[in-house]
Amino acid sequence: MKTYRPIALTATPLILAFVLAGCADAGSAPVADHSGGVTSSLSPSAEVRGDSNAADSMFAAMMIPHHQQAVEMSDMILGKSGVDERVLDLAEQITDAQGPEIELMQSWLSGWGTAGSGDTHSMGHGDGMMSDADMAALETADGADAARLYLQQMIVHHEGAIEMAQAELGDGINPDAIALAQAIVDAQTAEIAVMQDLLTRI
C-alpha cells in the first residue's frame, strides 16, 4: 500500500490544481489528496478542447517519455534506504504530479490522432534526459550519495522540461496544452529552487 508523507512543498500541487482546472471535463473538480493538500482531478478521458498544431503534438509526444523518466528516477530513490526524508517527499510529489499528466497528454494525442509518444532516442541532455549511464549511477547509489545525485539529476531534468514547455508557450495553440505547459514552468521552477536548497542541507 502506498504511504504518503507530509509534504512541505504545498505550493506546487496547488499551482497545478488551479492552472489545470480547465483541462478536466466539466464534471471534474479538485479533490483532496491523502496528504491533506489539493490536487487536480485530471481525467485521462477528458474532452480534447480546441484545435492543435504540430507544436502541441510535439510538446505532448516528447513530454510523455520525459515525465516517464522523472517518475522512474523518483521510484528509484523512493526504494532506497538512508535517504533524507525531504528528498523522499519531493520524489513522492513528482511522481504524484507527473503520473496524471502523462495520462492526460496520452489522451490528447489520441484525440488529436497523433500516434504514440516521443522517441526517447532523439532526446538528449539538451532536453534534460538522463543517459543509461546516468540512470545506472542513480540505481547503484545509496543513502546520502543517492539523494544528492537524484537532486542534481532532477534539476537538469526539470530545466529540460521547462525549455520544452516554454517552446509550447511560444508556438502551441491548444488551450489545454498551453495551460499544462505554464503549469510545468511554474511548478518545476519552484521545485528546482527547493532542490538547490536541499543540496546545501544534506
Order of alpha helices (4+ residues) and beta strands (2+ residues): alpha-beta-beta-alpha-alpha-alpha-alpha-alpha
